[in-house]
């Protein structure tokens, strides 16, 4: 069975609750359009807006941008998985490069979070990717290999079968530089091989996204690649019009 394409918007630290609610209202038409095109879509708002978006459009897939691996405790400023589940959230982005770069996220903490999400029967979007320095030094595949092997350690096949992995070269996020479609295919294919080594045939079901300066103008070329199953989108996901253009151009 062919893997369904997935476009997921990562809003980062953008949109107030009111702005998020407005987007969610408009997203009903967006969702209808995506369904007609045979594409899955979702968004990851800030914590404060999760309930509002879910309330306005219950059919839309909504993810948290992060979570903690403990279900409660003395972790000031953190959000636990049971808190997300209480408001109907069942998807979480893990290991985004900004979490790794600015907030000390490691492959080991990502693994703890993935294990916690597995126990809670949630769906992760696990992000991997190399820095410009690593890319220029030819270390891309070594970095990705470590992120996949350590991040996915001790997970069950059934859980991996439904997870999403996003390849986001750090040097292309918000910089306007984007990896060529050939690089995106090469690395997404490599990720699938790594998952196959660890978990066998479920690798064929794992959706692997490309992220990094994805726009309506280039999304088509990326998604034509055999192992690129969609995109994790930043800026272009903030407006209904540009999100619609992404779907249109697949």
Backbone as CSV, one residue per row, in Angstrom:
resi,resn,N_x,N_y,N_z,CA_x,CA_y,CA_z,C_x,C_y,C_z
1,UNK,0.842,-1.209,0.000,0.000,0.000,0.000,0.873,1.254,0.000
2,UNK,0.537,2.208,-0.857,1.331,3.434,-0.942,1.151,4.256,0.331
3,UNK,2.232,4.890,0.741,2.165,5.754,1.919,1.472,7.061,1.544
4,UNK,0.490,7.488,2.358,-0.205,8.752,2.091,0.717,9.925,2.396
5,UNK,0.685,10.922,1.534,1.501,12.117,1.747,0.992,12.876,2.976
6,UNK,1.913,13.490,3.690,1.593,14.230,4.914,2.263,15.598,4.894
7,UNK,1.470,16.638,5.053,2.003,17.995,5.202,1.729,18.443,6.629
8,UNK,2.784,18.755,7.372,2.592,19.138,8.765,3.206,20.509,9.012
9,UNK,2.400,21.405,9.571,2.854,22.757,9.859,3.380,22.874,11.277
10,UNK,4.627,23.298,11.407,5.217,23.562,12.727,5.205,25.075,12.935
11,UNK,4.332,25.525,13.826,4.151,26.972,14.002,5.219,27.623,14.858
12,UNK,5.988,26.825,15.570,7.053,27.364,16.427,6.450,28.365,17.426
13,UNK,7.144,29.461,17.751,6.592,30.407,18.731,5.860,31.532,17.992
14,UNK,4.763,31.149,17.350,3.944,32.086,16.588,2.469,31.850,16.873
15,UNK,1.688,32.866,16.683,0.222,32.860,16.808,-0.286,32.863,18.259
16,UNK,-1.110,33.871,18.535,-1.829,33.925,19.809,-2.976,32.923,19.754
17,UNK,-3.668,32.759,20.866,-4.826,31.858,20.881,-5.867,32.338,19.869
18,UNK,-6.129,33.644,19.842,-7.134,34.197,18.916,-6.741,33.938,17.459
19,UNK,-5.462,34.152,17.144,-4.988,33.925,15.770,-5.060,32.440,15.404
20,UNK,-4.737,31.603,16.365,-4.794,30.149,16.137,-6.223,29.697,15.888
21,UNK,-7.143,30.284,16.659,-8.565,29.948,16.519,-9.064,30.337,15.123
22,UNK,-8.652,31.509,14.653,-9.042,31.969,13.313,-8.546,31.000,12.241
23,UNK,-7.280,30.580,12.372,-6.722,29.626,11.408,-7.517,28.321,11.437
24,UNK,-7.819,27.854,12.648,-8.530,26.577,12.799,-9.907,26.619,12.142
25,UNK,-10.589,27.763,12.265,-11.906,27.907,11.610,-11.750,27.791,10.100
26,UNK,-10.755,28.506,9.572,-10.528,28.493,8.116,-10.003,27.129,7.640
27,UNK,-9.390,26.386,8.544,-8.757,25.123,8.145,-9.768,24.032,7.804
28,UNK,-11.041,24.260,8.096,-12.055,23.253,7.745,-12.108,23.065,6.228
29,UNK,-12.038,24.169,5.502,-12.014,24.096,4.036,-10.698,23.497,3.548
30,UNK,-9.639,23.840,4.265,-8.302,23.333,3.944,-8.281,21.804,4.053
31,UNK,-8.885,21.305,5.116,-8.938,19.869,5.369,-9.751,19.155,4.284
32,UNK,-10.850,19.778,3.898,-11.694,19.213,2.846,-10.909,19.122,1.535
33,UNK,-10.175,20.179,1.231,-9.359,20.242,0.020,-8.264,19.163,0.061
34,UNK,-7.635,19.006,1.234,-6.571,18.007,1.393,-7.122,16.596,1.194
35,UNK,-8.304,16.347,1.754,-8.928,15.029,1.606,-9.220,14.703,0.140
36,UNK,-9.668,15.737,-0.585,-9.945,15.556,-2.013,-8.669,15.194,-2.781
37,UNK,-7.549,15.745,-2.315,-6.257,15.493,-2.969,-5.578,14.218,-2.451
38,UNK,-6.184,13.594,-1.429,-5.593,12.379,-0.858,-4.362,12.639,-0.015
39,UNK,-4.361,13.811,0.633,-3.207,14.222,1.448,-3.646,14.398,2.899
40,UNK,-2.814,13.960,3.842,-3.068,14.219,5.264,-2.397,15.526,5.659
41,UNK,-3.053,16.303,6.521,-2.449,17.550,6.998,-2.583,17.659,8.512
42,UNK,-1.708,18.463,9.100,-1.775,18.723,10.526,-0.981,19.967,10.871
43,UNK,-1.180,20.453,12.095,-0.425,21.624,12.565,0.029,21.407,14.003
44,UNK,1.136,22.066,14.350,1.648,22.024,15.717,1.715,23.448,16.264
45,UNK,0.657,23.869,16.998,0.646,25.194,17.611,1.392,25.191,18.955
46,UNK,1.548,26.388,19.532,2.118,26.476,20.885,1.141,25.828,21.870
47,UNK,1.652,25.453,23.039,0.821,24.766,24.037,-0.487,25.499,24.328
48,UNK,-0.402,26.828,24.477,-1.580,27.608,24.860,-2.713,27.518,23.845
49,UNK,-2.365,27.251,22.595,-3.373,27.238,21.530,-3.877,25.844,21.169
50,UNK,-3.292,24.817,21.741,-3.663,23.449,21.354,-5.151,23.173,21.519
51,UNK,-5.680,23.483,22.697,-7.093,23.194,22.974,-8.009,23.981,22.047
52,UNK,-7.644,25.252,21.782,-8.474,26.115,20.939,-8.550,25.569,19.508
53,UNK,-7.405,25.154,18.967,-7.379,24.628,17.596,-8.172,23.326,17.522
54,UNK,-7.975,22.473,18.517,-8.677,21.184,18.560,-10.189,21.397,18.667
55,UNK,-10.557,22.385,19.445,-11.979,22.694,19.665,-12.637,23.227,18.385
56,UNK,-11.935,24.117,17.686,-12.486,24.737,16.472,-12.569,23.758,15.302
57,UNK,-11.571,22.864,15.203,-11.589,21.887,14.113,-11.138,20.520,14.635
58,UNK,-12.064,19.773,15.227,-11.719,18.473,15.828,-11.166,17.458,14.822
59,UNK,-11.451,17.675,13.531,-10.997,16.723,12.503,-9.526,16.926,12.132
60,UNK,-8.982,18.096,12.445,-7.611,18.418,12.063,-6.623,17.711,13.000
61,UNK,-5.566,17.118,12.448,-4.525,16.522,13.291,-3.723,17.643,13.932
62,UNK,-3.647,17.608,15.251,-2.967,18.671,16.003,-1.887,18.045,16.876
63,UNK,-0.679,18.575,16.771,0.450,18.046,17.545,0.985,19.105,18.495
64,UNK,1.549,18.653,19.606,2.320,19.551,20.472,3.725,19.658,19.891
65,UNK,4.412,20.760,20.175,5.751,20.967,19.626,6.828,20.243,20.430
66,UNK,6.446,19.735,21.602,7.397,19.068,22.486,6.607,18.488,23.655
67,UNK,7.257,17.655,24.471,6.663,17.186,25.720,7.796,16.752,26.645
68,UNK,7.480,16.483,27.908,8.474,15.927,28.819,8.276,14.421,28.879
69,UNK,9.336,13.697,29.263,9.222,12.235,29.332,8.638,11.742,30.652
70,UNK,8.616,12.606,31.690,7.975,12.222,32.954,6.512,12.643,32.915
71,UNK,5.635,11.901,33.597,4.213,12.260,33.526,3.784,13.286,34.572
72,UNK,4.682,13.659,35.480,4.469,14.768,36.415,5.794,15.007,37.138
73,UNK,5.870,16.066,37.929,7.081,16.267,38.732,7.579,17.695,38.744
74,UNK,8.750,17.865,39.359,9.331,19.199,39.552,10.131,19.604,38.320
75,UNK,9.415,19.913,37.240,10.045,20.316,35.974,9.395,21.620,35.516
76,UNK,9.751,22.703,36.172,9.128,23.998,35.919,9.150,24.351,34.430
77,UNK,7.979,24.735,33.943,7.881,25.165,32.542,7.650,24.050,31.543
78,UNK,7.609,22.807,32.003,7.431,21.676,31.090,5.966,21.218,31.036
79,UNK,5.659,20.425,30.017,4.307,19.896,29.825,4.391,18.375,29.720
80,UNK,3.521,17.689,30.483,3.539,16.224,30.519,2.546,15.625,29.524
81,UNK,2.826,14.402,29.137,1.981,13.693,28.173,0.525,13.568,28.646
82,UNK,0.256,13.220,29.928,-1.150,13.128,30.363,-1.904,14.452,30.218
83,UNK,-1.188,15.578,30.330,-1.818,16.900,30.160,-2.246,17.089,28.703
84,UNK,-1.420,16.609,27.789,-1.749,16.697,26.362,-2.920,15.782,26.026
85,UNK,-2.884,14.576,26.572,-3.956,13.618,26.296,-5.307,14.135,26.807
86,UNK,-5.262,14.847,27.926,-6.500,15.350,28.523,-7.253,16.283,27.574
87,UNK,-6.506,17.012,26.730,-7.166,17.935,25.792,-7.243,17.341,24.379
88,UNK,-7.066,16.027,24.287,-7.285,15.355,23.006,-6.121,15.384,22.038
89,UNK,-4.922,15.689,22.535,-3.742,15.722,21.665,-3.067,14.354,21.683
90,UNK,-2.816,13.808,20.489,-2.199,12.478,20.434,-0.951,12.451,19.542
91,UNK,-0.534,13.620,19.062,0.688,13.733,18.258,1.649,14.711,18.946
92,UNK,2.955,14.436,18.839,3.973,15.321,19.423,5.212,15.346,18.530
93,UNK,5.755,16.547,18.305,7.045,16.677,17.609,8.157,16.471,18.641
94,UNK,9.131,15.651,18.294,10.242,15.360,19.201,11.572,15.657,18.499
95,UNK,12.471,16.342,19.210,13.840,16.512,18.719,14.023,17.496,17.595
96,UNK,13.119,18.481,17.489,13.312,19.503,16.451,14.673,20.171,16.653
97,UNK,15.310,20.560,15.571,16.674,21.111,15.665,16.749,22.327,16.581
98,UNK,15.659,23.098,16.644,15.681,24.260,17.548,15.671,23.808,19.006
99,UNK,14.994,22.698,19.298,15.043,22.131,20.648,16.453,21.608,20.942
100,UNK,17.065,20.997,19.940,18.426,20.465,20.116,19.438,21.605,20.264
101,UNK,19.310,22.630,19.399,20.293,23.724,19.382,20.176,24.667,20.579
102,UNK,18.937,25.069,20.899,18.755,26.111,21.913,18.472,25.572,23.314
103,UNK,17.957,24.357,23.406,17.472,23.883,24.708,18.109,22.565,25.157
104,UNK,19.210,22.203,24.522,19.996,21.075,25.004,19.398,19.697,24.803
105,UNK,18.455,19.582,23.865,17.868,18.259,23.577,18.952,17.343,23.000
106,UNK,18.976,16.094,23.442,19.955,15.124,22.932,19.220,13.902,22.376
107,UNK,19.960,13.047,21.705,19.357,11.799,21.206,18.810,10.974,22.367
108,UNK,19.516,11.036,23.511,19.100,10.263,24.686,17.785,10.787,25.265
109,UNK,17.642,12.115,25.373,16.377,12.646,25.915,15.243,12.421,24.911
110,UNK,15.572,12.499,23.620,14.559,12.200,22.589,14.063,10.768,22.755
111,UNK,14.998,9.852,23.011,14.640,8.445,23.180,13.722,8.251,24.394
112,UNK,14.024,8.954,25.477,13.158,8.865,26.668,11.751,9.351,26.347
113,UNK,11.664,10.414,25.573,10.359,10.968,25.192,9.605,10.008,24.268
114,UNK,10.334,9.416,23.324,9.692,8.460,22.409,9.191,7.229,23.162
115,UNK,9.958,6.761,24.119,9.519,5.619,24.937,8.270,5.978,25.746
116,UNK,8.232,7.231,26.257,7.059,7.685,27.019,5.838,7.805,26.110
117,UNK,6.041,8.279,24.885,4.932,8.390,23.924,4.444,7.014,23.505
118,UNK,5.375,6.076,23.399,4.993,4.696,23.079,4.082,4.133,24.173
119,UNK,4.471,4.361,25.428,3.679,3.862,26.560,2.289,4.499,26.585
120,UNK,2.202,5.732,26.075,0.932,6.468,26.079,0.135,6.277,24.792
121,UNK,0.678,5.479,23.854,0.022,5.228,22.569,-0.217,6.517,21.770
122,UNK,0.800,7.366,21.729,0.752,8.622,20.978,1.561,8.460,19.685
123,UNK,1.452,9.430,18.786,2.192,9.401,17.517,3.251,10.495,17.501
124,UNK,4.530,10.126,17.372,5.570,11.151,17.311,5.957,11.528,15.886
125,UNK,6.428,12.765,15.755,7.160,13.175,14.550,8.581,13.419,15.061
126,UNK,9.476,12.486,14.766,10.843,12.555,15.296,11.752,13.230,14.271
127,UNK,12.385,14.331,14.691,13.204,15.135,13.778,14.690,14.794,13.873
128,UNK,15.305,14.680,12.716,16.752,14.466,12.643,17.323,15.430,11.598
129,UNK,18.621,15.682,11.692,19.231,16.575,10.703,20.590,17.063,11.167
130,UNK,21.409,17.483,10.205,22.781,17.888,10.493,22.950,19.406,10.392
131,UNK,23.974,19.935,11.064,24.287,21.365,11.006,25.074,21.657,9.723
132,UNK,25.261,22.931,9.424,26.036,23.334,8.239,27.472,22.812,8.345
133,UNK,28.046,22.931,9.534,29.419,22.466,9.772,29.539,20.960,9.479
134,UNK,28.568,20.193,9.968,28.569,18.736,9.748,28.348,18.408,8.266
135,UNK,27.456,19.175,7.626,27.169,18.978,6.203,28.425,19.223,5.367
136,UNK,29.111,20.348,5.655,30.305,20.710,4.879,31.465,19.748,5.121
137,UNK,31.459,19.108,6.305,32.520,18.142,6.630,32.198,16.740,6.109
138,UNK,31.039,16.608,5.415,30.663,15.309,4.860,30.200,14.306,5.910
139,UNK,29.698,14.832,7.042,29.307,13.947,8.154,27.809,13.698,8.238
140,UNK,27.065,14.145,7.233,25.603,14.057,7.282,25.109,12.665,7.677
141,UNK,25.553,11.646,6.962,25.015,10.294,7.201,25.444,9.739,8.561
142,UNK,26.633,10.098,9.009,27.093,9.641,10.326,26.225,10.250,11.422
143,UNK,25.884,11.523,11.260,25.042,12.226,12.242,23.638,11.629,12.268
144,UNK,23.063,11.446,11.085,21.708,10.893,10.972,21.660,9.478,11.552
145,UNK,22.690,8.689,11.250,22.754,7.301,11.746,22.691,7.286,13.274
146,UNK,23.465,8.159,13.897,23.480,8.223,15.366,22.123,8.677,15.912
147,UNK,21.533,9.684,15.268,20.234,10.198,15.723,19.134,9.133,15.612
148,UNK,19.182,8.337,14.556,18.176,7.284,14.373,18.428,6.128,15.335
149,UNK,19.659,5.661,15.400,19.956,4.496,16.244,19.717,4.778,17.724
150,UNK,20.196,5.925,18.197,20.016,6.255,19.621,18.587,6.694,19.925
151,UNK,18.008,7.486,19.020,16.650,7.992,19.247,15.608,6.891,19.274
152,UNK,15.787,5.892,18.415,14.781,4.823,18.283,15.117,3.565,19.088
153,UNK,16.151,3.643,19.922,16.573,2.478,20.705,15.436,1.952,21.581
154,UNK,15.287,0.628,21.578,14.335,-0.081,22.461,12.855,0.202,22.185
155,UNK,12.549,0.756,21.026,11.140,0.963,20.680,10.559,-0.325,20.088
156,UNK,9.251,-0.471,20.164,8.579,-1.639,19.590,8.306,-1.412,18.100
157,UNK,8.322,-2.492,17.353,8.029,-2.418,15.912,6.673,-1.769,15.644
158,UNK,5.679,-2.131,16.439,4.307,-1.641,16.223,4.253,-0.114,16.363
159,UNK,5.039,0.407,17.293,5.079,1.849,17.519,5.803,2.543,16.366
160,UNK,6.929,1.979,15.972,7.720,2.556,14.869,6.897,2.546,13.580
161,UNK,6.088,1.520,13.413,5.242,1.367,12.232,4.353,2.591,11.980
162,UNK,3.916,3.255,13.069,2.994,4.395,12.893,3.669,5.751,13.093
163,UNK,4.973,5.747,13.435,5.614,7.034,13.685,5.997,7.748,12.389
164,UNK,6.285,9.027,12.520,6.726,9.849,11.395,8.137,10.333,11.724
165,UNK,9.010,10.324,10.727,10.364,10.854,10.917,10.529,12.032,9.956
166,UNK,11.109,13.114,10.454,11.315,14.298,9.602,12.805,14.578,9.474
167,UNK,13.288,14.614,8.221,14.674,15.018,7.970,14.689,16.518,7.719
168,UNK,15.334,17.235,8.639,15.449,18.691,8.508,16.906,19.102,8.633
169,UNK,17.576,19.307,7.501,18.955,19.807,7.606,18.941,21.174,8.284
170,UNK,19.683,21.294,9.384,19.634,22.517,10.193,20.025,23.740,9.358
171,UNK,20.935,23.527,8.400,21.424,24.642,7.592,20.369,25.196,6.626
172,UNK,19.228,24.505,6.517,18.201,24.981,5.579,16.948,25.499,6.278
173,UNK,16.935,25.472,7.615,15.718,25.876,8.329,15.697,27.389,8.517
174,UNK,14.722,28.021,7.879,14.569,29.465,8.018,15.668,30.279,7.363
175,UNK,16.532,29.635,6.576,17.655,30.350,5.957,17.376,30.690,4.498
176,UNK,16.325,30.048,3.938,16.064,30.249,2.514,16.880,29.293,1.660
177,UNK,17.930,28.669,2.270,18.696,27.644,1.543,17.935,26.346,1.705
178,UNK,17.745,25.621,0.634,17.115,24.322,0.833,17.923,23.225,0.159
179,UNK,17.873,22.046,0.770,18.572,20.899,0.189,17.942,20.599,-1.168
180,UNK,18.741,20.145,-2.099,18.197,19.764,-3.408,17.270,18.568,-3.238
181,UNK,16.419,18.354,-4.220,15.523,17.197,-4.158,16.323,15.894,-4.137
182,UNK,17.505,15.913,-4.758,18.361,14.723,-4.765,18.915,14.429,-3.370
183,UNK,19.318,15.488,-2.658,19.806,15.309,-1.278,18.668,14.809,-0.403
184,UNK,17.496,15.415,-0.542,16.335,15.014,0.267,16.026,13.527,0.043
185,UNK,16.009,13.093,-1.205,15.729,11.685,-1.516,16.827,10.778,-0.952
186,UNK,18.070,11.167,-1.142,19.190,10.345,-0.677,19.122,10.120,0.836
187,UNK,18.874,11.203,1.590,18.862,11.072,3.053,17.587,10.381,3.543
188,UNK,16.453,10.687,2.943,15.210,10.010,3.357,15.289,8.511,3.068
189,UNK,15.898,8.146,1.952,16.103,6.737,1.610,17.056,6.087,2.611
190,UNK,18.108,6.815,2.988,19.081,6.336,3.982,18.406,6.100,5.334
191,UNK,17.516,7.029,5.728,16.769,6.882,6.988,15.918,5.613,6.942
192,UNK,15.276,5.374,5.798,14.444,4.177,5.668,15.295,2.898,5.806
193,UNK,16.490,2.949,5.234,17.409,1.803,5.361,17.789,1.564,6.824
194,UNK,18.071,2.657,7.543,18.448,2.546,8.956,17.304,1.966,9.786
195,UNK,16.084,2.427,9.500,14.911,1.909,10.220,14.737,0.426,9.894
196,UNK,15.006,0.062,8.636,14.888,-1.344,8.230,15.897,-2.212,8.988
197,UNK,17.109,-1.691,9.162,18.139,-2.434,9.899,17.704,-2.704,11.336
198,UNK,17.036,-1.722,11.956,16.616,-1.863,13.347,15.298,-2.615,13.520
199,UNK,14.374,-2.413,12.553,13.001,-2.886,12.776,12.405,-3.725,11.636
200,UNK,13.178,-3.932,10.589,12.674,-4.777,9.505,11.666,-4.087,8.612
201,UNK,10.700,-4.884,8.135,9.801,-4.432,7.056,8.885,-3.266,7.437
202,UNK,8.735,-2.955,8.729,7.874,-1.812,9.082,8.428,-0.505,8.502
203,UNK,9.702,-0.523,8.117,10.314,0.675,7.531,9.551,1.157,6.302
204,UNK,8.868,0.230,5.634,8.108,0.593,4.432,6.846,1.392,4.763
205,UNK,6.403,1.332,6.019,5.192,2.065,6.421,5.493,3.415,7.065
206,UNK,6.735,3.589,7.511,7.109,4.829,8.201,7.106,5.982,7.202
207,UNK,6.383,7.047,7.550,6.383,8.212,6.664,7.571,9.105,7.012
208,UNK,8.362,9.419,6.007,9.552,10.245,6.201,9.345,11.566,5.470
209,UNK,9.408,12.650,6.227,9.159,13.984,5.684,10.471,14.720,5.460
210,UNK,10.446,15.684,4.541,11.567,16.614,4.412,11.120,17.949,4.974
211,UNK,12.014,18.628,5.653,11.709,19.970,6.157,12.911,20.878,5.990
212,UNK,12.655,22.147,5.732,13.745,23.107,5.562,13.469,23.992,4.368
213,UNK,12.910,25.184,4.643,12.575,26.145,3.589,11.673,25.543,2.507
214,UNK,10.690,24.734,2.945,9.703,24.186,2.004,8.658,25.257,1.711
215,UNK,8.402,25.468,0.425,7.454,26.504,-0.007,6.554,25.901,-1.096
216,UNK,5.453,26.599,-1.407,4.591,26.106,-2.491,5.354,25.882,-3.810
217,UNK,6.394,26.700,-4.050,7.137,26.601,-5.318,7.986,25.334,-5.413
218,UNK,8.447,24.801,-4.271,9.352,23.642,-4.361,8.782,22.339,-3.803
219,UNK,7.597,22.401,-3.189,7.053,21.199,-2.532,6.818,20.051,-3.524
220,UNK,6.408,20.388,-4.739,6.102,19.364,-5.740,7.321,18.489,-6.042
221,UNK,8.466,19.145,-6.273,9.686,18.404,-6.609,10.118,17.487,-5.475
222,UNK,10.005,17.979,-4.246,10.389,17.133,-3.101,9.504,15.894,-3.005
223,UNK,8.201,16.108,-3.127,7.266,15.010,-2.896,7.171,14.026,-4.062
224,UNK,7.826,14.358,-5.177,7.922,13.400,-6.290,8.931,12.298,-5.983
225,UNK,9.824,12.571,-5.011,10.881,11.609,-4.687,10.289,10.380,-3.985
226,UNK,10.814,9.218,-4.311,10.240,7.945,-3.854,10.149,7.808,-2.337
227,UNK,11.136,8.349,-1.616,11.159,8.156,-0.166,10.791,9.407,0.622
228,UNK,10.365,10.464,-0.070,9.913,11.680,0.619,8.385,11.641,0.671
229,UNK,7.862,11.391,1.854,6.419,11.151,2.004,5.637,12.390,2.421
230,UNK,6.314,13.537,2.427,5.623,14.755,2.818,6.613,15.787,3.285
231,UNK,6.097,16.796,3.982,6.961,17.893,4.417,6.553,18.403,5.787
232,UNK,7.568,18.773,6.564,7.359,19.497,7.816,7.674,20.950,7.493
233,UNK,6.658,21.790,7.590,6.745,23.147,7.046,6.677,24.179,8.159
234,UNK,7.524,25.197,8.069,7.516,26.275,9.053,6.670,27.439,8.584
235,UNK,7.334,28.484,8.082,6.672,29.731,7.705,5.480,29.588,6.780
236,UNK,5.592,28.682,5.793,4.512,28.527,4.802,3.255,27.886,5.384
237,UNK,3.335,27.418,6.645,2.152,26.791,7.255,1.358,27.766,8.124
238,UNK,1.847,28.998,8.232,1.217,29.946,9.157,-0.027,30.620,8.586
239,UNK,-0.143,30.622,7.265,-1.312,31.235,6.637,-2.092,30.183,5.860
240,UNK,-3.397,30.272,5.930,-4.244,29.305,5.234,-3.955,29.322,3.733
241,UNK,-3.737,30.523,3.165,-3.514,30.635,1.711,-2.258,29.876,1.280
242,UNK,-1.143,30.072,2.020,0.101,29.403,1.621,0.027,27.909,1.903
243,UNK,-0.692,27.521,2.970,-0.878,26.090,3.254,-1.689,25.458,2.117
244,UNK,-2.701,26.178,1.661,-3.523,25.666,0.548,-2.690,25.520,-0.724
245,UNK,-1.796,26.504,-0.941,-0.934,26.448,-2.117,0.003,25.251,-2.064
246,UNK,0.458,24.897,-0.854,1.287,23.697,-0.686,0.528,22.452,-1.131
247,UNK,-0.717,22.327,-0.652,-1.550,21.166,-1.005,-1.806,21.144,-2.515
248,UNK,-2.118,22.313,-3.040,-2.423,22.461,-4.480,-1.259,21.969,-5.338
249,UNK,-0.037,22.269,-4.868,1.150,22.018,-5.704,1.745,20.624,-5.552
250,UNK,1.155,19.793,-4.712,1.682,18.428,-4.564,1.449,17.661,-5.866
